[in-house]
Amino acid sequence: MQLERIMERYELPLITTHDQRKFYENVRKALVVGYFMQVAHKEGEKGSYLTVKDHQVSIHFPTRNHI
């Protein structure tokens, strides 16, 4: 339901495919788009980041569990 609401908000067509290869390709594309929405770049020396999509300030909290 959440994905459906997001697609409706951005006026994306709700379609499906019966081709197995195309299905997984579409899922991969959706995941990449979702990750891109979280991309940010470092801004200044204070450790704050700006999101690429909408230029909102984000603060990065370093952890010991980086992959």
SVG drawing of the C-alpha trace seen along z (x, -y; Angstrom):
<svg xmlns="http://www.w3.org/2000/svg" viewBox="-2 -26 38 41">
<polyline fill="none" stroke="black" stroke-width="0.4" points="0.0,0.0 2.8,-2.4 4.4,-2.0 1.0,-2.5 0.5,-5.8 3.9,-7.0 3.4,-6.2 0.0,-8.0 1.5,-11.0 4.2,-11.3 1.6,-10.4 3.5,-7.2 1.5,-4.6 0.6,-1.4 1.5,1.3 2.7,4.9 4.5,7.3 4.4,11.0 7.9,11.2 10.1,12.4 13.2,10.6 11.4,7.4 9.7,7.7 13.1,8.0 14.5,5.2 11.7,2.9 12.2,3.8 15.9,2.9 15.0,-0.4 12.6,-1.2 15.2,-0.4 17.8,-2.6 15.4,-5.5 14.6,-5.1 18.2,-5.1 18.9,-8.2 16.2,-10.1 18.6,-9.7 21.8,-10.9 23.5,-13.9 26.8,-15.8 28.9,-17.4 28.4,-21.1 31.0,-23.2 33.2,-22.1 30.6,-21.5 29.7,-18.0 26.3,-18.9 25.1,-17.5 22.5,-18.7 20.3,-16.2 20.7,-16.2 17.0,-16.0 15.6,-18.9 18.6,-20.5 17.5,-19.8 20.1,-19.9 21.0,-16.5 23.4,-15.7 25.5,-12.5 26.1,-10.6 29.1,-8.4 28.9,-4.8 31.3,-2.0 29.2,0.3 29.9,-1.2 30.0,1.3"/>
</svg>
